[in-house]
């Protein structure tokens, strides 16, 4: 997800990825913002990967969807 929080990208925006909150799935590294995002990420890893992969091009192309905020970690 380009270093962004995979959970945030799965939900249509960006947040910084934190290597302390990571998952390796089928050889790919997924970062999350913090413990809250990681917990929710783990509740539906396949679904979150599918959503993040689908959302990624649009999210990364739209500067209005980029933020360094902590909204995904609440």
C-alpha positions as CSV (number, residue, x, y, z in Angstrom):
1,X,0.0,0.0,0.0
2,X,3.0,2.3,-0.6
3,X,3.8,2.5,3.1
4,X,0.3,3.6,4.1
5,X,-1.9,1.9,6.6
6,X,-3.6,-1.0,4.8
7,X,-6.7,-0.7,6.9
8,X,-7.1,3.0,6.0
9,X,-6.6,2.3,2.3
10,X,-9.2,-0.5,2.6
11,X,-11.6,2.2,3.9
12,X,-10.8,4.8,1.2
13,X,-8.2,7.1,2.7
14,X,-4.6,7.0,3.8
15,X,-2.8,7.1,7.1
16,X,0.8,6.5,7.9
17,X,1.8,2.8,8.2
18,X,3.8,1.9,11.3
19,X,6.1,-1.1,11.0
20,X,5.4,-2.0,14.6
21,X,1.8,-3.0,13.5
22,X,2.4,-5.3,10.5
23,X,1.2,-8.5,8.9
24,X,2.8,-10.6,6.3
25,X,0.2,-12.4,4.2
26,X,1.2,-14.6,1.3
27,X,4.7,-13.0,1.2
28,X,3.3,-9.4,1.2
29,X,3.9,-6.8,3.9
30,X,0.9,-4.9,5.2
31,X,1.4,-2.0,7.6
32,X,-1.2,-0.5,9.9
33,X,-1.3,2.8,11.8
34,X,-1.5,1.4,15.3
35,X,-3.1,-1.1,17.6
36,X,-6.7,-0.1,16.8
37,X,-6.3,-0.4,13.1
38,X,-4.3,-3.7,13.5
39,X,-7.1,-5.2,15.6
40,X,-9.8,-4.3,13.0
41,X,-7.5,-5.4,10.2
42,X,-7.2,-8.8,11.8
43,X,-11.0,-9.2,12.0
44,X,-11.2,-9.6,8.2
45,X,-7.8,-9.9,6.6
46,X,-8.9,-11.3,3.2
47,X,-11.7,-8.7,2.9
48,X,-9.4,-5.9,3.9
49,X,-6.8,-7.0,1.4
50,X,-9.4,-7.1,-1.3
51,X,-10.8,-3.7,-0.4
52,X,-7.3,-2.1,-0.1
53,X,-6.2,-3.6,-3.4
54,X,-9.3,-2.2,-5.1
55,X,-9.1,1.2,-3.4
56,X,-5.4,1.7,-3.7
57,X,-5.2,3.3,-7.2
58,X,-7.9,5.9,-6.5
59,X,-6.8,6.6,-3.0
60,X,-3.2,7.2,-4.0
61,X,-4.2,9.3,-7.0
62,X,-6.5,11.6,-5.1
63,X,-4.5,14.1,-2.9
64,X,-7.7,14.9,-0.9
65,X,-7.8,11.3,0.4
66,X,-4.2,11.5,1.7
67,X,-3.7,12.3,5.3
68,X,-1.3,11.6,8.1
69,X,-4.2,11.6,10.6
70,X,-4.9,8.9,13.1
71,X,-8.5,8.4,12.1
72,X,-7.9,4.7,11.2
73,X,-6.6,4.0,14.6
74,X,-9.6,5.1,16.7
